Amino acid sequence: MSIKKDNIGLTHTDGTISLGTYMSSAVPRAYLQTHSNHPLYFGNNNSSTPSIVLNTNGNFGVNMPDGILPAEKLEIRNGRLGLYGWETPSKPTGIVFTNNAGNTEVGRLGMRDATTFGVFSNTTNQFEFISKTLGTSKFGLGIDPTYELDVNGNIRIESLSSVNGRGIVMIADTDDFWNFEVQPTINISPFDFTFSDEGSLSGGNANFTPSPNYSLWSTSPSAVYHYVEKPLDLIQGSTIRSFSANLFDNTAVGRIRACLYVQNSLTGAISNSYCLSTTSQASSIQQLSQNTINHVVNNQTNTYFIRVESLDNLQNQGPWFNTLGFGTMKLDVGY
């Protein structure tokens, strides 16, 4: 049977839904289409469940659940889209992205050769990133990777949040390769401090009681220039951004302070000090912080330590009465 006619040829209808053929010799075009406003389904094996559906808005669905229409231009349910083989480096098998008009290529996602997958953003076949697949996990940005990560250019990490108080630092090995290492923002427990004596006792004894959360020391009836301190092991080139401490005292005249000291390794002189002090008669805990340090660590010339000491009896200038204490201290160190 041959039907030689432009426009509608065959029509199959139940009175509401119409399916048929359409021909236009002027374009020329031939169609299998619905003649009513209904999706066009394709099935096989005499099954009532369709395998493919073309929605009335042009969306195309493969393996769609019965009664569900595709929401995207191409939608595949419970299956894979297979792109097999590769053609040439100039036209690799994959996906091409263009501008809105569709006449300028802006990027590709696909195979560069039989073993290399990548993304590139122009038509000169220069990959923006490359992933090697020959039994390795190598990733390159703008370069064919030789190592697990190769970058042709600069790396910037912005708004990096710490995890459990930790940041990331890069450390060079002997071959000048950089390794990522996790370093803590330094939280210093009172348990880490050691007790020291300078000067002489003034009719009494000094007692220091450390604990993981808080430490106290007391004098009975008074003592002269006692302190506790903690040496610091900081990474060369890191920046001490801020120093904070929890301090209290319950004396009428004595005050307490915590200082971050920078000491010249050769002369023993203090070159920099960053101190936090309580106010007089502060019997409750004071949370003190200094946020404008920005000191770059130089371990070749300096040593670093924190000392907690009486403010009002420095250099044997006065007694230190009753009980004073401090809690956890924190160094915010940038790398």
C-alpha positions in Angstrom: 0.0 0.0 0.0 1.4 3.4 -1.0 0.0 6.7 0.1 1.3 9.6 -2.0 0.1 12.7 -0.3 1.6 15.8 1.6 0.3 16.7 5.1 -1.4 13.9 7.1 -1.3 10.4 5.7 -2.5 7.8 8.1 -4.5 8.5 11.2 -5.3 6.1 14.1 -7.7 7.6 16.6 -10.1 6.6 19.4 -11.9 9.9 19.1 -9.6 11.8 21.6 -6.1 10.6 21.0 -4.8 10.6 17.4 -1.6 9.0 16.1 -0.5 9.2 12.5 2.0 10.2 9.9 2.7 13.5 8.3 4.7 14.4 5.2 6.0 17.7 3.9 7.7 17.7 0.5 8.4 21.4 0.6 10.9 21.1 3.6 11.2 18.0 3.0 10.3 16.2 6.2 8.5 13.0 7.3 6.9 12.6 10.8 5.5 9.9 13.0 3.5 12.0 15.4 0.5 12.4 17.6 -2.2 14.5 16.0 -3.6 15.4 19.4 -2.0 17.1 22.4 -0.7 13.8 23.9 2.8 12.4 24.5 4.2 10.0 21.9 5.2 6.6 23.4 7.4 3.9 21.9 7.3 0.3 23.0 8.3 -3.2 21.8 7.7 -6.8 22.4 4.0 -6.2 22.5 4.4 -4.7 26.0 1.9 -2.2 27.5 4.8 -0.5 29.3 6.6 2.0 27.0 10.4 2.1 26.7 10.7 5.6 25.3 8.4 8.7 25.6 8.5 12.0 23.8 6.6 14.6 25.9 4.5 17.3 24.4 7.1 20.0 25.5 9.8 18.2 23.6 11.4 16.4 26.6 12.7 12.9 25.8 12.7 10.1 28.3 14.2 6.6 28.3 13.1 3.8 30.6 10.7 6.1 32.3 8.3 4.6 35.0 4.8 4.1 33.7 2.8 7.4 34.0 6.0 9.5 34.6 6.9 12.1 32.0 10.5 13.4 31.6 11.2 16.7 33.3 14.5 17.3 31.3 15.3 17.5 27.7 16.9 14.1 28.0 16.1 11.9 31.0 17.3 8.4 31.6 15.8 6.4 34.5 17.6 3.4 36.1 20.2 3.1 33.3 23.4 4.6 31.8 24.2 6.7 28.9 27.0 5.0 27.0 29.5 6.8 24.8 31.8 4.2 23.4 35.1 4.6 21.6 36.8 7.8 20.7 37.3 9.6 17.4 40.2 12.1 17.1 41.9 14.5 19.5 40.1 17.4 17.7 36.7 15.7 18.0 36.8 13.3 21.0 33.8 11.1 21.9 31.9 13.0 24.7 29.7 16.0 25.3 30.1 19.4 23.6 28.9 22.6 25.2 28.2 25.7 23.2 27.0 29.3 23.6 23.3 30.1 23.8 23.0 30.5 20.0 24.6 27.1 19.5 27.2 28.2 17.0 30.3 28.6 19.3 31.9 25.8 21.2 32.9 26.7 24.8 33.8 23.4 26.3 34.0 19.6 26.0 33.8 16.7 28.3 35.1 13.5 26.8 38.0 11.3 25.8 41.2 12.8 24.4 42.5 9.4 23.4 41.8 5.8 24.2 43.1 6.1 27.8 42.7 9.8 28.8 39.5 11.5 29.9 39.2 15.2 30.5 37.5 18.6 30.2 38.7 21.4 28.0 37.2 24.8 27.4 38.2 25.8 23.9 38.7 24.3 20.5 42.5 24.0 20.6 42.3 20.6 22.5 44.0 22.1 25.6 42.5 20.2 28.5 41.6 22.2 31.6 41.9 19.0 33.6 42.9 15.5 32.7 42.3 12.2 34.5 44.6 9.3 33.6 42.9 6.0 33.6 45.7 3.4 32.9 45.4 1.8 36.4 46.4 5.1 38.1 44.6 8.0 39.8 46.4 11.0 38.4 44.7 14.4 38.0 46.1 17.4 36.1 44.9 21.0 35.9 46.1 22.5 32.6 48.9 19.8 32.3 49.3 16.1 31.6 49.6 14.7 35.1 52.8 12.9 36.1 51.9 12.8 39.8 48.6 12.2 41.6 48.0 16.0 41.3 49.7 18.2 38.9 48.8 21.9 38.5 50.1 24.3 35.9 49.6 27.5 37.7 48.8 28.9 41.2 46.6 27.3 43.9 44.3 29.4 46.0 42.3 28.1 49.0 39.8 30.7 50.2 37.5 30.6 53.2 39.0 27.3 54.5 37.2 26.4 57.7 39.1 24.4 60.3 38.0 20.9 61.4 38.2 20.3 65.2 40.4 23.4 65.5 42.8 22.2 62.8 44.1 24.0 59.7 46.1 22.8 56.7 49.8 23.5 56.1 52.0 22.6 53.2 55.5 21.3 54.1 58.3 20.8 51.6 60.3 17.6 51.6 63.9 17.2 50.7 63.1 17.0 47.0 61.2 20.3 47.1 57.8 18.7 46.7 55.0 20.0 49.0 53.0 17.8 51.2 49.8 18.7 52.9 49.8 18.3 56.7 47.1 19.0 59.3 48.3 21.2 62.2 46.2 22.1 65.2 45.3 25.6 66.3 47.2 25.5 69.5 45.0 25.0 72.6 47.2 25.0 75.7 46.0 23.3 78.8 47.0 24.4 82.3 48.3 20.9 82.7 51.1 21.7 80.2 52.6 24.5 82.3 55.6 24.0 84.7 56.2 25.9 87.9 59.3 28.1 88.3 60.8 30.3 91.1 62.5 33.6 90.8 63.4 35.8 93.8 62.7 34.7 97.3 59.7 33.6 99.3 58.3 36.2 101.7 57.4 34.2 104.8 55.3 31.6 102.9 55.1 28.9 100.3 53.7 28.9 96.8 51.6 26.0 95.7 50.7 25.2 92.0 47.9 22.7 91.3 47.5 21.9 87.6 44.5 20.2 86.1 43.3 19.6 82.5 40.7 22.4 82.7 41.9 24.9 85.2 44.9 25.6 87.4 45.3 27.4 90.7 48.3 28.5 92.7 48.3 30.1 96.1 50.7 31.8 98.5 50.6 31.7 102.2 50.8 34.4 103.3 52.7 35.9 100.3 55.4 35.0 97.8 57.6 37.0 95.5 57.7 36.6 91.6 56.5 33.1 91.0 55.3 32.1 87.6 54.4 29.1 85.4 55.4 28.8 81.7 55.1 26.7 78.7 57.6 26.5 75.7 56.0 26.5 72.2 57.0 24.5 69.2 55.7 26.5 66.2 56.1 25.9 62.5 58.7 28.0 60.8 57.1 30.8 58.7 53.6 30.4 60.3 51.8 33.5 61.6 50.6 33.9 65.2 47.4 35.9 64.6 45.9 36.1 68.1 46.4 35.0 71.6 43.6 34.4 74.2 43.6 33.3 77.8 41.2 32.7 80.7 42.5 34.3 84.0 41.2 35.2 87.4 42.5 36.4 90.8 40.8 37.2 94.1 43.3 39.5 95.6 42.9 43.1 96.6 46.3 44.2 95.2 47.8 41.5 93.1 46.9 41.0 89.5 47.7 38.3 87.0 48.8 38.3 83.4 49.6 35.8 80.6 52.2 36.7 78.1 53.4 35.3 74.8 57.1 36.0 74.8 59.5 36.1 71.8 63.0 35.6 73.0 66.3 36.1 71.1 68.0 32.7 71.0 71.5 34.2 71.2 71.2 37.0 73.6 68.2 35.8 75.7 66.6 39.2 75.4 62.8 39.5 75.0 62.3 41.0 71.6 58.4 40.9 71.6 55.8 40.3 74.2 52.0 40.1 73.9 50.4 40.2 77.3 46.8 39.9 78.7 46.1 41.2 82.2 43.3 41.0 84.6 41.8 44.0 86.3 42.3 44.5 90.1 40.1 42.5 92.4 38.8 40.3 89.6 37.6 37.2 91.4 35.6 35.8 88.5 37.0 34.3 85.3 38.0 36.9 82.7 38.2 35.8 79.0 40.9 37.9 77.5 42.0 38.0 73.8 44.4 39.9 71.7 43.6 39.8 68.0 46.2 42.0 66.4 49.5 40.1 66.9 50.3 38.9 63.3 53.8 37.8 64.2 55.7 35.6 61.7 57.5 32.7 63.4 61.3 32.6 62.9 62.8 29.6 64.8 66.3 30.4 63.5 66.6 33.5 65.7 63.8 33.1 68.3 62.3 30.9 70.9 58.7 31.2 71.9 56.9 30.5 75.3 53.9 31.5 77.3 54.3 32.7 80.9 51.6 33.3 83.5 52.8 35.6 86.2 51.9 38.1 88.9 51.6 41.6 87.4 52.2 43.6 90.5 55.3 42.0 91.9 57.5 41.9 88.9 61.2 42.2 89.7 60.4 41.8 93.5 58.3 45.0 93.6 55.6 43.6 95.7 53.9 40.6 97.3 51.5 38.2 95.5 48.6 37.5 97.9 46.1 34.7 98.1 44.9 32.6 95.2 45.2 33.2 91.4 44.4 31.0 88.5 44.1 30.5 84.8 42.3 28.2 82.3 42.9 27.1 78.8 44.9 29.4 76.5 44.7 29.5 72.7 47.0 30.6 69.9 45.4 31.2 66.6 48.2 30.3 64.1 47.9 30.7 60.4 49.9 28.7 57.8 
